[in-house]
């Protein structure tokens, strides 16, 4: 069977280079006669942030046990009350009244802003004066799968590009040597690759994965980043020969498909030279390790994820997704019984997240890096079974930091029980639109033509919540 040279190149580019495609500078691209699909693009207007770190808390942390203080729950603890549409929306299987359950953790006020944080998050509590809480989020979907996919793609059912892919498409790569979109320890459950996939956008906008949920971060890395069979000198000679042949074939022709393959080789080579250094944490100081909780059993794994996110931001990766997740049928924060287990997840994530915020600020990176923390939905203020809480997509909390957002600020509110967003309600489409706005992108103008119509991350909805920003 004869294989054409083009087919061979396409097949050979299906590793990490095929995921991250391209990497030539605009000058190199012009000289070669083709455009670099991941060349840095000018934002549509002056941005407030250059990049985003999204810290995904899989499973739906309970807002009424973490950052949304509701004294009313203490007052009515153990009493049966009617909650509007509770059985329909949360699917508890209960009939009639629901039993109110107070938080198992005390709330305290922190910082000059006096924001309330439960005892689950004492380290993040120390950073509240840098945080912008959104207490009035609501979303689509009542189950983990649809809501997780909606959080990442803006759709519950259809195959749509992930948010990181849209940002890669809109802004390109900030660093010629690294992809625009990296996802750290993603889960294969509840949407799996769809949560970092490119869907109908060009393949070079798909997220590049580092590790996977359930894999120890010490063993995680970018697949096929190193060639154990050839020395660096041999690889250099091989690469130079291949690219010289590519340049001859490109000369005087127009073939976007072939151009993309050549670009994938270029970025693959650049990543081999630079990515191992970025992902190598061994050069960090012991003080930095201690700050992130690396070397401590409860925080080592997520601490490494957060430290790697800082290094990726420092290196110019445009969108970094960090997942506190697993691949099982019971997502991390999903306590339908024994809400006490929230304490285990808080211990694993509190210190690393606080360290990331501190580290970014100390290095001057928080000013132009938008940090976004949250899960796919919240949880109900009443019990499921004896000591659990069911899903609540009607009202929950996320927080933002850096990237021009108002520090020490709270936006919106749920009702007195925390059951439903009632003040300055903010849909997940609005969150997506607002984050794109922070990056200098108009969500209504960031479109892609597919199957006869223009698509966008926010579909036909979404509004920018400018109240979250200082100016």
Secondary structure, 3 states (H helix, E strand, C coil): CCCCHHHHHHHHCCCHHHHHCCCCCHHHHHHHCCCCCCCCCCCCCCCCCCEEEEEEECCCCCHHHCCCCCHHHHHCCCCEECCCCHHHHHCCCCCCCEEECCCCCCEEEECCCCEEEEHHHHHHHCCHHHEEEEEEEECCCCCHHHHHHHHHHCCCCCCCCCHHHHHHHHHCCCCCCCCCEEEECCCCCCCHHHHHCCCCCCHHHCCEEECCCCCCHHHCCCCCCCCCCCCHHHHHHHHHHHHHHHHHHHCCCCCHHHHHHHHHHHHHHHHHHHHHHHHCCCCCCHHHHHHHCCCCCCCHHHHHHHHHHHHHHHHCCCEEEEEECCCCCCCCCCCCCCHHHHHHHHHHHHHHHHHHHHHHHHCCCCCCEEEEEECCCEECCECECCCECCEECCCEEEEEECCCECCCEEECEECCCCCCEEECCEEHHHHHHHHHHHCCCCCCCCCEEECCEEECCCCCCCCCCHHHECC
